[in-house]
């Protein structure tokens, strides 16, 4: 092997291993302040000693010198010669310098002003001076360690100036041999783990995941083709039977009869061979599909990274934040070995950093105040992780002051996020959810930690982008718990496929609570919003087609619906039918057609060649909440009489609920002809009409209304899923006073249009 390549590979491996080792050292150093100090000190000593030996072997003198000085501080702390808090602070600072050194190998060889200052600080705490670095001779290429004489490599690579003038100690002068002996059991274990694991570029895993998903779809297509082949052979078999029956009924010469008997024998053999082929082919396809499904599962599992890779940095971060605020905090982490999709790791880390910062800054009280309240002086933050099916639950709980809902409302009013009347109408849960408003902060002064109004809104946005949800529960004086609910993997997802018209849409199975048929008697109105009773509770009922901007809605008397959940909110989404539940490979939206479209999370290929559009349930639930939000009713003088024209009963119910929520009276018509007849005999202040309807469409109805002098003054708003500029122009040319797209329809937009026109 090329010596230069060997040198680079060893240094690269050292950087990777040492980064992980530094994380363990920091966790151990923080534990020095806890009851498990003895075990933590042993772990830190072992990691420092191994790091020192490896650095010296590679000629990284500055790292070896710092590790040696840190060992002295640890020894002084264990012997009681220096305070634990002082030792902890200086060793954590040393970890920061070491982290910089492993990224800057030149400084790791020769040292820098930062390393000199750090060594000096460590020496002052430990009371043992460490000699400065002498001239360093970098090895041209560190030779691979020889089994016969392992101690010689570090002796030749380590600079003599690093040894201290003090009396010989087992951990100082003969450092390399003891390091080998002490680490032998641990190294053997590490080698065993290394033999079973390798580092893989995440882009390679992404490609494998997509490929595995495509192969899974292709194998499903193979199953479909196998079924079609079996049906074809069955048709040939039936056709052969018909020819045989016909030959028995026809009187033919003996010579031809012999040929017919031979043909009959061949036909029977062909049918037997075809049957065996279909069976073998079907068995092979099923085996292939099972193996590919297993492959896809393994690839998805390979993409999972233990949350410990993120969580290991939190104890240090929490300690630093708490120290700046003169608070004592104990961070407890449970089940950090649970895995999460590698592509989600950065977003999960960012969200948790915000939550931990808020818990320390806003949640936990000062030690004096906690003691006055009868609490332990040391606050506690607990991170719990658990898996529920395909979903990951991460809870961040503190035992601090909790949330004062009255104060939250007052802050929202002061910042002009709400009016006093709106704030007074908020429930306790809605008041707590104010923390997710952009620009909301209870801090009156801006500090390094908070007061900028940027925090929980970022957490919510990141989590919902991943298809998850955020829940908050709080008890004043007892503490707050924030729960993140996330998919464990983004590569493969179990989805429920539903039909809207001729198109197929998918919803994450983890968000689906139930499927049902909506009976007319099940429907009800709650605060002007259409609802259905599900498990004894009213649940918002919304036609999914109009919500997505598709025309019309379900025409069935008992339409199918999917009950979905996001956080603590539920909704029954009316669809045209159910297709199947299956695991699909999720792909991002490509091109300009779906990219950036609302309510869309991605796409998935189906075995019949169609593309299923995967829906983003958080976006859908946000719109449902907006539609179902009770609105202060208009004064009696402003209450309007509105005629709603739509051929879809579900669409009429959904749109009518919006109008009623604004405090207006609604009458309905099923098509343009019925609407025009009603206008002749009744008085209306406003007309809302769909476009595509039987008998008389919305454009024709609008033209007829505007051509009739007695009703031409009535404002007409067209509500349609036709959103192209040409369609809007046709509506306005017909005389409509406003044109609203169903997919963009909400309480606010409808209210603005009605107020403007009336």
N, C-alpha and C positions, 0 to 999 in steps of 0.2 A: 504493500500500500504506500502511496506517496506520503512522505513525512509531513509535508506542509498541510496536506488534506487531513492527515491524522491529527495534527496540532489543532486545526480549526474545529474538527469534530469534537475533540476533547474539551476545548474551551466552550463550545456551544452547549455541550452536555453539562458542563459545570455551571454555566449561566442558568440553565433550566432547573437543575437540581437545587442550586443555591437559592433561587427565588422561592421555591417551595420550602426550603429549610429555614429561610428568614421568617416566613410566615409562622412556622411552628415555634421559632424562637420568640417572636413577639407575643404569641399566645401564652407561652410558658412564662415569660417575664411578667406579664399582667397577672398571671396566677400566683406570682410570688406574694401578692398582697392578700391572698385568700387562705383558706384552711388547708388547701392541698399544696402548700408551699414546698414541702420536702420533695414530693414527687415532681413538681414543676421544676425545681432547681436541678434535679438529676437529669430531667429531659433536656433542659437548656444547656447544661454542661456537656452532655453527650453530643448535641447538635453543634455547639461551638467548637468542640474538640475535633469533630469530623471535618467541619468547614476549614479549620486551620490546617489540618493535614492535607486536604485536597488542594487548598490554595498554595501551600508551600511546594507541593509536588509539581504544580503547574507554573511555578515561578511568580505567582501573584502575591508579592511580598506585602503590599499595603493591606490586602484583605487578611492575610495571615497575622500581621501585626495588630490590626484592630480586633480580630477574634481573640488573640492572646490577651490583649488588654481587657477585653470584656470578661474573659475567664477570671482574671484577677479581681474584677469588681464583684463577680458572682461569688468567688471564694470569700472575699471580705464581708459580703452580706451574710453568708452562711455562718461565718465566725462571729457575727455581731459587731464587726468593726465599723460598719457604716449602716445608716438607716435604710430600711427597705424601700421607702418611697424615693429617696435620693438615688439609690441604685437602679430602681425601676425607670426613673426618668432618664438617666444618662444612658442606660442600655437601650432604651427605645430610640433615643436620638442616634445612637451608634448603628442601630438597625437601618435607620433612614440613610445614613452615610454609606453603609454596606450595600444597600439597594441601589444607590447611585453608582457605586464602584463596579457592580456586576454588569452595568450597562456601558461603562467606560473602562475598557480593559487597559488602555494606556495608563490611566490613573491607578488602576489596580496593580500594575507592575511597579510604578515609580512613586506612587503617592501624590498627594496634592495638599494645598493649604487646609482644605476641609478635613482631610485625614489627620494632618498634624494637630489641628485644634481638637479633634475628637479624641485622639490618643492622649493628649495632654489632659483633657477633661476626665477621661477614664482613669488615668494615673492618679489624679488628685483625689478622686473618690476612693480608689482602692488603696492608696498609700504606697503603691509599688511603681517606680518609674520604669518606663519602657524605652529602650534605646531608639534613637532615630534610625531611619532606613539608610543603609549604606548604598554604594554602587550596586546596581542590580544587573546581573547578567541573565538576559532572557534565554532560555534554552531554545536552540534552533528548532527542535522538534521533540517533545517529550515522548520517550520510548514507551511502548506498552509495558506495564508491570510484568516481570517474569515470576512465575510461580515459585521458582527455586529460591529467589532472594528478593522478597518484596520490600524489605526496609531500604535497599540502596537507592531506589528512585527518589524518594523524598530527600535523602541526605544530599544528593548531588544537586537537586533543584532548589533547595531552601537556602537562602543567604545566611551566612554565618552570623551576620550582625543582628539577627532577630533574637538569638539566644540571650537570656538575661544573665547578669553577673551574680545573681543570688545563688544560694546553695542549691544543689541539684534537687529537683522535685520530679516525681513520676510524670507529671503533666507538662514539664517544661523542656528540660534538656533532651531526654530520650523520647521526644514527642512522637516521632513516626511509629516506632515499634508498638508502644502501648495503644496508639490509635487503632492499629491493625487488630491488636488483641481484643480491646474493649468493643470494637465495632464488629467483630467477627460474627456473633450471632445475628446482630441487626442487619449487617451487610448481607449475610446469607439470605435473610428474609427479604431484604430489598431486591437482591438479585432474582429471587424466585418471582416476586411481583413483576420485576422488569421483564423477565422471560415471558410473562403472560400478557404484557401490554406494550403498545407502541404509541407514538404520537402521530396523529393523522391530521393533515390539513382539513379544516372544517369545510372548505370549498369542495374537497373531494367527497366528504360525507354528504354534502348537499346534493352533489351530482348523483351519488349512489342512491340517495333517497328518492330523487325524481325518477331515476331509471327504474328502481324497484317498483315505484308506483305505476309507471307506464307498463312494466312487464305484468304487474298484477291485473291491470285493465286488459292487456292483450290476452292473458290467460282466461279472463272472464269472457272475452270475445271468442276464444277457442272453445269454451264450454258451450257458448251459444251456437257456434258452428257445428259442434258435435251433436247437439240436439237437433239441429236442422238436417244434418246428414242422416241421423237415425230416422227422421220423418220421411226423407226422400227414399230411403231403402224400404220403408214400410209401404210407401206408395207403389214402388216397383213390385213388391211382393204381392200386393192386392191386384195389381194389373196382371201379374203372372197367373194368379189364381183364376182370374176371369178368362184368360186365354185357354187354360187347361179345361175349364168347364165347357167353354165353347167347343173345344176339340172333341170332347166326349159326346157332345150332342150332334156333331156333324158326321155324316156317313162318308168315309173316305176309303180309297183303296188300301189294301194291306201294306203295300210298300210305303205309302205315306204314313200309315198308322205306326209303322216301326220307327220312322223318323220323328213322329210326334212323341212317341214314348221316350226316345233318346233325348229329345228337347225337354221333355218333362223331367227326366233324371238330372239333366244339366241345370235346369231351373231350380230344382230342389237343392242341388249342391251349391249353386250360386247364392241361394237364400241362406243356407247354413253358413257359408263363408262370410257373407255380408253381416249376418248376426254376430259372428265371432269378432269380425273387424270392429263393428260398432261397440261391442262390449270392451274389447281391448283398448280401443281409442278413447272411449269414455273413461275407463280406469286410468289410462295414462294422463288424460287431461286433468282429472281430479287430483292425481298425485302431483302433477306439475303445479296446479293452482295452489295446493296445500303447501308445497315447498316454496313457491314464490311468496305466499302470504307469510310464511315463517321468515323468509329472507327480508321482507319488508319490515316485519316486527324487529328483527335483529338490527337492521340499519337504523330504525327509529330509536332502538335502545342504545346503539352506539353513539347517537347524537346527544344522548343525555349526559350531562355533566353534574357531578355532585354539587349541591348548593353550598357545601363547605368551601368550595373554591371562592365563593363570594363572602360567605359568613365569617371566614377566618379573619378577615380584615376588620370586622365590626367591633370586637372588643377593644382594640386599640383606638378606633375612631370614637367610640362612645366615651372611653376614658378621657381622651383629649378634649372632647366637647364639654364633658362634665367638669373637668379641671378648670376650664376657662370661666365657668359659672359657679365655681366653688361648691359643687354638688358631689355627693357620693352616689355612685350608680353601680349596681350589680346586673350584668347582662347574662341571661340564661338562654341558651339555644338548644332546642330539641329537634332531633331527627334531621340533622344537617347533611346526612349521607343520602337523602332522597335526591334523585336526579331531575334535571330540568333540561329542556331543549337548549342546545348551545346557542342558537340564534336569539334566544330570549334572555340570555344571561345578563347582558348589559342593561336591558330595560328593567329587569327584576332588581338588579343592584341599585340602579338610580332611584327606583321607587322606594326601596327599603332605606336607602340613605336619607331620603326626605322624611320618612316615617320615624326613624331613629332620632333625627335631629329635632323633629317636632316633639317627640316624647320627652327628650331631655330638656329642651328649651321651654315648651309650653306645658307639658304634662307634669313633670316631677317638681315638687316644691323644694325649697332650701332645707338643709338638715335641721335648722332651728325650728322652722315652721312645721316640719313633719313631726318633730318631737312634741311640739305643743298640741298637735292634733292626735297624739297617741300612736303615731306610726313609727316604724324603725327609721333611724336617721338616714340609713342607706336606702335609696329608692331601688326598685327592681323593674327591669324591662325584660320581658320574656318573648322570644320568637319561637312559635310552634309551627311545624310543617307536617302536613298529612296528605295522603293521596285518597281521593274519592272517585273511583272509576278512572276516567281519563283526565280528571281535573285535579289541580294542585291547590291546596288551601294553605296560605301563609298568614298566620295571625301575629300581630305585633301588639302586645299588651303591656300597659304600664299601670302602676298602682299609685298614680298621682292624683291631681285635683279634679280630674274629669272635666266635662264641658258645662258651662253655665249657659243654658239656651237663651235666657233673657239678655245676657250680655251679647251673645252672638247676634240676636235680632237688632239690638241697639247699634252694634258696630255696622251692620248692613245698612241701617237707616242713615247713620252718620256718613258712610261712604257713598250714599245715594244709590246703593244697589237695589233698595226696596223703598217703597213709601211706608209711612207709619201704619197705614191701614193694611197693606199687604203683609207687613211684618207681624202685626197682631193676629192675622188669620192663619199664620203658620203653625202646624203641629210640631210636637217635640222633635220628631224625626226629620221634618222638613227644615227645622231650625238648625239641626246638626249638619244637614247636608249643605248649608250655606258655606261651609269651609271649602267646598269644591268650586265655589265661584271664583273666576279669575279676578285678581286684584283684592281678594278678601284676606285680611290679616288683622288679628286682635292686638298686634304690637303697635303702639302709637309712635315709637321711635325706631328708626332703622338701625340694626346692628349687623355684625358679620353673619349672624345666624338667621335672623328673621326680620320681618317688618316690611318686606318688599312686596308682599302679596303674591309671591310665587312659591308654590309648594304643593298643596294637596290637589290643586287643579292639574298640576303636572303629573302627579301620581295617577289620578283618575284617567287622564288622557293616555298615558303610556299603557296602563293595564287594559283599557278598553280597546286600544289599538291591537293588542294581542288577542282580542276576543274574550277578555275576562271582565270581572266586575269588582268593585270596591264596596265594602260595607263597613259601617261605623256603629259601634254601640258604646255608650258612656253612662256612668253613674257619677253624679257630682260628689266629689270628695272621696270617691273610691277608685277611679281610674277610667281608662279608655282602651278599647280594643278595636283595632283596624284589621279587617280581614280582606286579603287579596285572594280572588278565585280566578285561577288561570288554567288554560290547557297545558298539560304536561309536555306535549309535543305538537309542533306545527307542521311536521312533514306529512303524517298520515292522520286522518280524522274520521271518526264515525259520524255519519250524517244521516238525517232523515230526508229523503228525497220526496218532494211534493210537486204537484202539477198546477200550473197556472196557464190555462189555455193549452197550447201545444208545447209549451216550454217547461223545462224541469229546473227546479230550484232546490238547493240544499240548506238545511239548518243543522248546526252542530248538535249531535244527539245529547251532549251534556247539558244543553240549554232547553231541551224538550222535556216537559213534565208529563204530558199526556196528549192523546189524540181523541177526538170526540165528534159527534154529530150534534149540530145546534138545532134543537127543536124550537118551534115558535113560542111555546109556553116557557122556555128557559130564558127568554130574553127579558131584560128589564132596563130601566133607566136609573142612573145614580148621578145626581147633580147635573142632569142634562146630558149625560154620557151613556151611550149604549153599552150594556154589560150583559154577562151571562153568569149563572151561578156554577161555580166549580168547587167541589169539595166543601160545599157549604158557605163559600165566600163569593161576593161579587167580583168578577174579573172583566176587565175592559175587553170589549168585542170589536175587532177592527177587520175590515176586508183587506187582505194583503195586496190584492191586485191594484186597487186604487191608491193604496199607500205607496206602492213602488212606481206609480205613474203609468200603470197598465190600464187599459180602458175597461170600464164596467166593473162587474163583480160577479159573484156566484149567483146563478139563477135557480138553484135547487131550493125546495121547501125546507129540507134538513141538510144544509151544507156542511161538509167536513171542515174541521178546524184543528189547529195545532196550538196547544197551550204551552207557551214558552215562559221562561223565568230569567230575569236578569237582576241579580242582587235580591232585594226583597219585593220586587215588582213582578207581576204576572200579567199576561195578556193572551187572549184567545184570537189567533190569526186565522181568518177564513180563507180556505184554499179551494181549488177545483177538484183535487183528488190526491191520493197518496200513491207513491211509486214503490219505494222500498227503503230499507235501512241497510247501509253498508259502509265499509271503510274505503275512503278514497284518498288519492294523493292530491294534496292541495297545491295549486299553482297560482302565483300572483297574476293579476289581470294584465294582459298584454295589449298593446296597441292603444289607440285613443278612444275606442268605443266604450270600454268599461272602466278604463283607468281614471281613478278619482271620482267615479260615480257614487252617489250616496247609497248606503245600505249594502254595498257589495264588498265582500271580503276576499274573494278569489274565484277560481274556477276548478272544475274537475272533469276529466274525460270519462264517459260511460262506455260500456261494452258495445252498445248499439250505434256508436259513432256520434251521439249527441254530446253536447257540452252542458254540464250542470253549472249554474251560477250559484255560488255559495253566499249566503246572506250573512250580514254582520248584525247579530241580534242586539248588541248594545245600541247601535244607531237606531234600529227599529223601535226599541223600547223608549229611547229618548223622545222620538216623535210621538209614540203612543202616549207617553206621560204629558207631552205638550198639548196633545189633542184632548186628553181627559182631565186636564187641570181645571178645577172649578174657577170660574171667573165671576167677579162681582157683576150682578145683573144690571142691565141698563135701567135708567129711570123709566117710569111708566110712559112719560111723554116721548121717550126715544125708542120704546119697544115697537118693533116693526112686524108687519105681517108679510112673511116670505113664502113664495111658492118655489118648491124644490122639484126639478124635473129630471128624472133618471130612470132608465128601464131596469136597473139592478136594485133589488130590495136591500141588499147588504150595503151597497154604496149609498142609497138614500138614507139608511139608518145611520151610517157613519157620518155623512155630511150633515144630516139633520141634527145629530148630537152636537156638532160644532156650532151650528147656528143657535141651538137652544142654550148652549153654554154661554153664549153672548147675551142671553136674556130675551131673545126674539121668539115669536110664534111661527110655527112651520106648518105648511100644508104641502101635500105631495101629489105628483102626477107621474104616471108611468111612461108617457111618451109625449111628443110635441102636440099631437092632436088633442089629447086630454087636457094638456096645459092650456092650449088656446081656448078650448071650450070653457075652462074654469075662469079664465081672465075675462070672458064676456059677461059672466054673472057675478063675479066677486071682485073686491078691491084689494090690490096688493101694493106694498111699498117697494118690493124688490123681487126679482126672479133670478134663480140660479138654475142653469140648465147644462146637462151633458150634451155631447155632440152626436155620437153614434147611437141612434135609437131607431126602432122600427117606426113605420108610418110617417113620421115627420122628424127629421133630425134637428139638432140644435141650431145649425146655421139657418136652415129654412124657417124654423120657429122664430128666430130673432128677426129675420127680414120681414116676416108676416106681422110680428108685433109692432115693429117700427113703422110699418106701412099703414097701420090702423090708428087713425088720429086719437081715438078715445083712450088707447093704452100706450101710445108711443112714448109718453113721458116716464113710464116705469123703467127704472134702471135694470139692465140685464147683465149678469155676470156669467160668462161661460166657464164651466169647470170641466176640464178634459185632460186625458193623458196624452193627447196629441200636442207635443211640445215644440215642433219645428217652427221656424220663423214664418214659413208659408201658411201653416195652419192658423197661427196667431193673426196673421194679416187677413186671412179669410174671415176669421171671427170678427175682427174690428171692421172690415169692409161690410159685413152683414149688419152692422149697427150696434154690436155689443159695446157696453160701456167699460167692461174690464174682461180680461182673459187670464184665468188662473190655472196652473198646471196641478193636477191632482197629486203628483208625487212631491210637490213643494207646498202643499196645502197644510196650514196649521191655524191655530186660534188667532195668533197675532196677525198673520198675513190677511186672513179673512176679515178680521175686525177692522184693519186699516182700510181695506177696499170698501167695506160697507159704510164706514164713517165718512169716507171721501165722497161716496156717491149719494148719501142720504143726509 
